[in-house]
Amino acid sequence: MSKIKIFLWQKLHNTLPMRGIWVRGMQVDPTCPLCMNDIESNDNLFWECPSIKRVWGLASQHKWLQLPEISHGPRRLKQLILRCKQSRNSDDIVKVVFLLWSIWKGRNAIIFQHEVFGPLWTLIRAKRSYAERRI
């Protein structure tokens, strides 16, 4: 769980190592590894990429996570967490965190293990992590 806490801190502070930035002076391809169309950024990777939109849509379709409407922009995650808190369903906050973590793990598997990204598999991984936490 500590890895997820560090990840969430980095996500909230916009310090995750993305391809769209220069990492320690190294030049890397800035293209999103999922859609191969846009520059990888915090917003693109977790919200805007078509594959990621599919992940969030599947989470809603499967009635695993009911997401409130939120605006676009850099404060999207903070707004989402605030709305989940207001609904008094702390499980939704945990589910959002596990879904974000699963997206990050899927992104890294593409880059480092040359795997193919699967929106459904990403949701299943998040559901499994959530279930393991509950046990």
N, C-alpha and C positions, 0 to 999 in steps of 0.2 A: 504494500500500500504506500510505502514511502516514495517509491518511484512515481506513483501517480500524483502524490502531493507535490513533488518537485515539478513534474510536467505541468500540473495545473497552475502553479506559481509562475512558471515560465510562460504559459499561455496567457495568463492574465496580465503579465508585464511585457508581453510582446517580445520575448527574448528567445523563443524557440529557434533553432538553427534552420532557417528556410533557404531554399535554393535561390530565391529572388534577391538575396543580399550577398554581399561579399563576405565570405567566412575567413577571417584571419588572413586577409590578403590573397586568398586563393580564388581564382576565377572558376566558377562552376556554371553549368547550364542553368539559367533561371527558370526554365519552363516547368510548369506543374507536371509532376510525374504521373498524375492520374489522367488528366484530360489532354495534356501535351499542347494546349492552346494558349493559356494565359501564363503570366508570370506567377510563380508560387509565392503566396503571401499568406499571412494569418487568415485574412478574410476569404481568400480563394480556397485555401486548403480545407478549412473547417465549415464554410458556408456556401460559397459561390460556385465551386466546381460542379459540373453536372453530375458526376458520380457521387459527390457528397450530398447534393440535393436529393438524390435517389435514396441514400442511406437514411436521411432524416424523414423522407416520405415513407419508407418502409417501416421505420419505427412507429410512425403514426398509424399507418395502415394496419399493422399488427396489434395496434392498441396497447403497445408496450409503453409508449411515451406520448402523452398528449401535450403538445407544445403550444404555448400561447403565441399570439402574433407579436412580433418584435420588429423594431426598425432595423435598418441596415447601418453599418458603420462599426467603428472600433469598439464600441461599448456593448456590442450585441450579446456577448456572453454574460456580462454583468447584468444586463437587462433581463436576460433569460433566467438567471439565478434568482434575481429579485422577484420576478413574476412567480416562479416556483415557490419561493418562500411565502409570498402573499396567499397562494392557494393552500398553504399549510400542508403541503405534501412533500416532506423531506425526501421521500423515495425518488421523486422526480429529479431532484438535484443530483442525487447519487447516480441515477440512470444517465443523465446528461454527461456527467463526468466520465462514466465508463464508456459512453458512446464516443466522446471526444478522444479518450485514450485509445480506443479501438481504431479510430480513424488514423491516429498518429502511428500506431503499430502497423496498420496496413500500408501506410505511406512508406514507412521505413522498410517493410518487407519488399516493396517494389524496388526501392533504390539499392538495398544491400543484398537481397536474396533473389532479385529478378523475378519475383512472383507477379501474378496478375491480380489486379484489384477487383474484388467482388463486393458490391454493396450489401448483398444478403449475408455473405460470410462475415462482413464487418459488424453487422447487427447481431449475428449469432455469437460472435466473440464477445461483444459487449454484454449480451444477455447472460452468457456463461460466467463472465467475470462478476456480474452483479449477483447471480445465484450463488456463486462460491463465497462471496462476501457475506451473504445472508446466512450461510451454513456456519 
